[in-house]
Amino acid sequence: MKKRVLICTIGGLIAAVICSTGGMLTGNISEISFLAIAGLFVNRIMIGFVIGISRLRINYLFHGALIGLLISLIISISFLPSNITGFLLFTGAGIIYGLLIELFATKIFKSTLTL
């Protein structure tokens, strides 16, 4: 279990680096503020951590996508009033990152949920 939590949390950290770099390069993160970047990092790392500790017994790919969606909504819901594109991009990326974290943990690192 410790191995899975560590692998998934590191996957979340990698997702945060990719997400923040991509956001800055594409101009979606126009204002580089500490709070914006910190929130993004916490969100993506939290996706990995929650995937690592989750005990849901569902298809592993659906598991990753579902947790990516739910955790991303914590931040992306605030984009809705003024930035629907930002909402869709942030939420969609969270789903993809959750899926990838779960895929890598389960298939590449052979770290499945054990009870």
C-alpha positions in Angstrom: 0.0 0.0 0.0 2.8 2.4 0.8 4.4 1.8 -2.6 1.2 2.5 -4.4 0.6 5.8 -2.4 4.2 6.9 -3.2 4.0 6.0 -6.9 0.6 7.7 -7.3 1.7 10.8 -5.4 4.8 11.2 -7.5 2.6 10.8 -10.6 0.5 13.7 -9.3 3.7 15.8 -8.8 4.8 15.0 -12.4 1.3 15.9 -13.6 1.5 19.2 -11.7 4.8 20.1 -13.4 3.4 19.2 -16.8 0.2 21.0 -16.2 1.8 24.2 -15.0 4.4 24.3 -17.7 1.7 23.6 -20.4 -0.5 26.3 -18.9 2.2 28.9 -19.0 3.4 28.0 -22.5 -0.1 28.1 -24.0 -1.0 31.3 -22.2 -3.8 29.7 -20.1 -2.0 30.7 -17.0 -1.5 34.3 -17.9 -0.7 35.6 -14.4 2.1 33.6 -12.8 1.2 34.0 -9.2 2.3 31.9 -6.3 -1.3 31.1 -5.3 -2.3 30.0 -8.8 0.7 27.7 -9.2 0.4 26.4 -5.6 -3.3 25.6 -6.1 -2.6 23.7 -9.3 0.2 21.7 -7.6 -1.9 20.8 -4.6 -4.7 19.8 -6.8 -2.7 17.5 -9.1 -0.7 16.0 -6.2 -4.0 15.4 -4.4 -5.3 13.5 -7.4 -2.3 11.1 -7.2 -2.6 10.8 -3.4 -6.3 10.0 -3.4 -5.9 7.5 -6.2 -3.1 5.8 -4.1 -5.2 5.6 -0.9 -8.6 4.9 -2.5 -10.2 1.5 -1.9 -12.9 1.7 -4.5 -13.3 -1.6 -6.2 -14.0 -0.5 -9.8 -12.2 -0.7 -13.2 -8.8 0.8 -12.7 -9.1 3.2 -15.6 -12.6 4.4 -14.6 -11.2 4.7 -11.0 -8.4 7.1 -12.1 -10.7 9.2 -14.4 -13.4 9.5 -11.7 -11.0 10.6 -9.0 -9.3 13.0 -11.5 -12.7 14.5 -12.3 -13.8 14.9 -8.6 -10.6 16.4 -7.4 -10.2 18.7 -10.3 -13.7 20.1 -9.7 -12.6 21.4 -6.4 -10.7 24.2 -8.3 -12.3 24.2 -11.7 -15.8 24.9 -10.5 -14.6 28.4 -9.7 -13.8 29.0 -13.3 -17.4 28.5 -14.5 -18.8 32.1 -14.0 -16.1 33.7 -16.1 -14.0 31.1 -18.0 -15.8 28.1 -19.4 -12.8 27.2 -21.5 -10.6 27.2 -18.4 -13.1 25.0 -16.6 -13.2 22.5 -19.5 -9.4 22.4 -19.9 -8.6 22.1 -16.2 -11.3 19.5 -15.6 -10.4 17.5 -18.8 -6.7 17.6 -17.9 -7.6 16.3 -14.4 -9.5 13.4 -15.8 -6.6 12.5 -18.2 -4.0 12.9 -15.4 -6.0 10.6 -13.1 -6.3 8.1 -15.8 -2.6 8.2 -16.6 -1.6 8.0 -12.9 -3.7 4.9 -12.4 -2.5 3.4 -15.7 1.1 3.8 -14.8 0.7 2.7 -11.2 -1.3 -0.4 -12.2 0.3 -1.6 -15.4 3.9 -0.2 -15.4 4.7 -0.4 -11.7 2.4 -3.4 -11.0 1.0 -1.6 -7.9 -2.6 -2.7 -7.5 -4.9 -2.2 -4.6 -4.4 -4.8 -1.9 -6.8 -5.1 1.1 
